[in-house]
Amino acid sequence: MAMASRSGATSMPAARKSRSTPMAPATCLARTTFFGHVVFHPQWFPDTEYFQNCDLSEVKTLGTLHGAAMADFIRTRRKDNCYMHSEDDNTILEWLSADPSGIAFLGVAYFKLHSGDLVVVKIASDRTKGTKDTLDALIAPSHNSLLDGSYSEFTRNLYMHVDNDAWAKTRDFLQFGFSTDGQDAVEELGYLFPNAALVAKMRQRIEQGGNSQADYISVQPGSCERGTGLVKTPFVNQFGTGKIAYTCEACVPGKFKDNNESVAC
């Protein structure tokens, strides 16, 4: 991810003195909370002003507007310092272009496509002081800073999990992904490719077929459909460890469950 704004690097403590509108993908509470605490620290805002969501009806209205009409709505009708969200990166880019005080985080691949219209905001790992006051180095997102971890606040790893019994079905795909052609395709799409040491490690793991000693963790399903109930079956796995298998099975005659809860009939 890359922090970006329309008008350049922003000093976060100055956000309240001028209008500052956070924008980000999705309505996910975890993302909203993360953005609020990392980018707009609570100490910079009174409780009554801190990082509120924009009115949903306003966000929906904005989704129907474009160009001058959208810019006028943002300037005159939208509440200051509120969180605007959209699942569409193009919408976020359009909002940023119309709002001089807008700031958002976007995927690096998407940022690269529109780098001529946006300015990266350098950030520090300081959780107390803003970019204006911190003594920490301010780091911009780049291939090197993302891979070495120095640009850490908006970096996350994506993992591929493979069932040990499914390697025959997935090995060819993973081998291509970590081949020269596969890594070229990753770079062409604007994503980051891992360094040579990590690629070599992943190729070795794929060749070995993952971790043959991996133990399974039994997980209870979050729900069982109406007419089915949760069944717990004890068993001993290949390592001699006692486990419980959780399944949703049809209720036996004489019993019924009229909801989707993960409970017995």
Legacy VTK file of the C-alpha trace (Angstrom):
# vtk DataFile Version 3.0
C-alpha trace
ASCII
DATASET POLYDATA
POINTS 265 float
0.000 0.000 0.000
1.073 3.594 -0.594
-0.134 6.740 1.162
-0.975 9.349 -1.459
-2.461 12.817 -1.723
-3.280 15.237 -4.472
-1.147 18.104 -3.276
1.935 16.569 -1.686
3.339 15.455 1.633
1.042 16.278 4.533
1.950 17.037 8.134
-0.598 15.028 10.069
-0.842 17.269 13.175
-1.954 20.106 10.906
-4.913 18.060 9.682
-7.483 19.706 11.936
-6.261 23.245 11.233
-7.104 22.688 7.588
-9.633 20.341 6.049
-8.329 16.810 5.792
-10.379 13.999 4.327
-9.213 10.381 4.761
-10.200 7.999 1.976
-9.621 4.259 1.733
-10.964 1.020 0.264
-13.895 -0.767 1.907
-16.003 -0.227 5.001
-14.059 -2.869 6.975
-13.861 -1.773 10.631
-10.269 -3.013 10.929
-9.159 -0.789 8.043
-11.076 2.188 9.380
-9.585 1.781 12.861
-6.090 1.271 11.444
-6.319 4.364 9.265
-7.662 6.419 12.150
-5.047 5.444 14.712
-2.004 5.325 12.442
-2.626 8.273 10.139
-4.880 10.511 12.237
-3.803 10.019 15.829
-6.601 10.606 18.407
-4.503 13.133 20.333
-4.750 15.571 17.433
-8.549 15.767 17.514
-11.190 16.428 20.190
-13.371 13.361 20.860
-16.282 15.019 19.080
-14.279 15.485 15.881
-11.976 12.468 15.741
-12.190 10.411 12.561
-15.911 10.105 12.007
-17.377 8.285 9.045
-18.910 10.521 6.419
-22.681 10.266 6.216
-23.497 7.189 4.131
-26.074 9.086 2.092
-23.397 11.659 1.195
-20.995 8.922 0.092
-23.741 7.373 -2.058
-24.525 10.745 -3.588
-20.860 11.310 -4.354
-20.821 7.968 -6.148
-23.285 9.375 -8.687
-21.426 12.646 -9.304
-18.430 13.416 -11.499
-16.289 16.354 -12.519
-17.294 19.843 -11.375
-20.490 18.641 -9.672
-18.548 16.186 -7.530
-15.871 18.767 -6.654
-18.559 21.293 -5.671
-20.308 18.719 -3.452
-17.041 17.865 -1.690
-16.192 21.542 -1.174
-19.584 22.801 0.027
-21.737 19.955 1.370
-19.559 17.197 2.792
-18.604 17.277 6.491
-14.928 18.009 7.256
-12.525 15.386 8.591
-14.725 12.381 7.920
-13.814 9.018 6.461
-14.919 8.310 2.868
-14.806 4.732 1.636
-15.191 2.969 -1.680
-14.421 -0.496 -3.052
-13.388 1.119 -6.351
-9.846 2.502 -6.585
-10.930 4.621 -9.558
-13.529 6.319 -7.355
-10.934 7.030 -4.659
-8.614 8.491 -7.309
-11.420 10.712 -8.598
-12.191 11.930 -5.061
-8.532 12.680 -4.438
-8.301 14.636 -7.681
-11.271 16.782 -6.647
-10.287 17.337 -3.012
-7.094 19.324 -2.280
-7.207 18.105 1.342
-7.818 14.450 0.489
-5.436 11.701 1.579
-5.765 7.965 0.942
-3.926 4.680 0.746
-3.900 2.673 -2.463
-2.235 -0.487 -3.681
1.252 0.144 -5.048
0.336 -1.310 -8.445
-2.572 1.111 -8.809
-0.477 4.026 -7.574
2.167 3.309 -10.203
-0.466 3.534 -12.936
-1.476 7.006 -11.756
1.751 8.316 -10.235
1.612 11.373 -12.500
-1.597 12.529 -10.793
-0.642 11.757 -7.191
2.112 12.560 -4.717
3.412 9.961 -2.268
3.297 10.928 1.401
6.451 9.956 3.269
5.733 8.396 6.657
7.611 7.353 9.789
7.040 4.481 12.186
6.548 6.907 15.085
3.194 6.109 16.748
3.232 9.258 18.921
4.550 12.173 16.880
3.492 13.253 13.434
5.707 13.644 10.398
6.423 17.266 11.313
7.778 16.521 14.793
9.197 12.996 14.685
12.936 12.365 14.754
12.462 9.135 12.796
13.361 9.035 9.145
10.504 9.740 6.740
10.285 6.914 4.230
8.590 6.900 0.839
7.258 3.636 -0.634
9.582 2.050 -3.173
10.517 -1.455 -4.234
13.444 -1.486 -1.797
11.722 0.178 1.173
8.731 -2.164 0.895
10.880 -5.292 0.705
13.346 -4.362 3.444
10.558 -3.324 5.832
11.570 0.315 6.306
8.198 1.398 4.856
6.298 -0.713 7.345
3.041 0.931 8.376
1.226 0.219 5.118
2.953 -3.029 4.205
1.449 -6.471 4.555
2.486 -9.929 3.382
0.145 -12.155 1.390
0.395 -15.893 2.039
-0.541 -18.912 -0.062
-1.732 -21.853 2.026
-1.665 -25.304 0.447
-3.218 -28.450 1.891
-0.516 -31.118 2.082
-2.820 -33.462 0.170
-3.226 -30.966 -2.684
0.355 -30.442 -3.829
-0.159 -32.488 -6.991
-2.863 -29.997 -8.022
-1.046 -26.805 -7.097
2.679 -27.460 -7.670
2.734 -26.502 -11.384
0.937 -23.211 -10.702
3.257 -22.256 -7.830
6.362 -23.259 -9.772
5.295 -20.961 -12.601
4.618 -18.144 -10.137
8.177 -18.277 -8.810
9.784 -18.903 -12.206
11.454 -16.125 -14.192
8.406 -15.827 -16.471
6.074 -15.771 -13.472
8.028 -13.060 -11.693
8.163 -11.029 -14.921
4.353 -11.217 -15.053
4.137 -10.042 -11.426
6.360 -7.046 -12.152
4.487 -6.230 -15.364
1.248 -5.896 -13.386
2.931 -3.425 -11.045
3.270 -5.717 -8.033
6.473 -6.309 -6.102
8.481 -9.445 -6.711
10.509 -10.956 -3.837
14.294 -10.877 -3.716
16.406 -13.755 -5.021
16.931 -15.307 -1.563
13.198 -15.513 -0.869
12.465 -16.863 -4.362
15.059 -19.615 -3.812
13.496 -20.465 -0.438
10.002 -20.660 -1.937
11.194 -22.844 -4.826
12.750 -25.242 -2.330
9.543 -25.341 -0.268
7.466 -26.054 -3.390
9.846 -28.830 -4.462
9.627 -30.402 -1.004
5.848 -30.274 -1.063
5.442 -27.947 1.887
5.726 -29.134 5.469
5.038 -32.849 5.822
4.914 -32.508 9.618
2.214 -29.816 9.592
-0.553 -30.555 12.082
-4.161 -29.684 11.401
-6.137 -27.383 13.669
-9.798 -28.294 13.969
-12.043 -25.293 13.471
-15.721 -25.214 14.339
-17.855 -23.876 11.455
-19.343 -20.446 11.994
-22.844 -21.667 11.099
-24.863 -24.753 10.207
-27.780 -24.285 7.842
-31.383 -24.713 8.940
-32.158 -28.420 9.302
-28.532 -29.341 9.998
-26.706 -29.424 13.300
-23.159 -29.357 14.596
-21.604 -32.779 15.138
-18.354 -33.220 17.080
-16.403 -36.409 16.325
-13.250 -37.195 18.375
-10.326 -38.780 16.503
-6.576 -39.313 16.795
-4.493 -37.805 13.993
-1.339 -39.138 12.319
0.859 -37.666 15.047
-1.067 -39.420 17.834
-2.760 -36.210 18.943
-6.384 -36.232 20.017
-8.538 -33.938 17.887
-12.193 -33.154 17.263
-13.683 -33.045 13.767
-16.522 -30.530 13.375
-19.174 -31.127 10.719
-22.693 -29.917 9.920
-24.974 -32.899 9.335
-28.689 -33.364 8.707
-30.746 -33.619 11.876
-31.783 -37.168 12.739
-35.515 -38.009 12.713
-37.245 -36.552 15.759
-34.895 -33.558 16.032
-34.793 -30.247 14.186
-33.006 -26.880 14.212
-34.835 -23.830 12.855
-31.856 -21.437 12.562
-28.350 -21.154 11.079
-26.441 -21.296 14.356
-23.461 -23.626 14.793
-25.143 -25.780 17.434
-26.463 -29.331 17.685
-29.993 -30.198 16.541
LINES 1 266
265 0 1 2 3 4 5 6 7 8 9 10 11 12 13 14 15 16 17 18 19 20 21 22 23 24 25 26 27 28 29 30 31 32 33 34 35 36 37 38 39 40 41 42 43 44 45 46 47 48 49 50 51 52 53 54 55 56 57 58 59 60 61 62 63 64 65 66 67 68 69 70 71 72 73 74 75 76 77 78 79 80 81 82 83 84 85 86 87 88 89 90 91 92 93 94 95 96 97 98 99 100 101 102 103 104 105 106 107 108 109 110 111 112 113 114 115 116 117 118 119 120 121 122 123 124 125 126 127 128 129 130 131 132 133 134 135 136 137 138 139 140 141 142 143 144 145 146 147 148 149 150 151 152 153 154 155 156 157 158 159 160 161 162 163 164 165 166 167 168 169 170 171 172 173 174 175 176 177 178 179 180 181 182 183 184 185 186 187 188 189 190 191 192 193 194 195 196 197 198 199 200 201 202 203 204 205 206 207 208 209 210 211 212 213 214 215 216 217 218 219 220 221 222 223 224 225 226 227 228 229 230 231 232 233 234 235 236 237 238 239 240 241 242 243 244 245 246 247 248 249 250 251 252 253 254 255 256 257 258 259 260 261 262 263 264
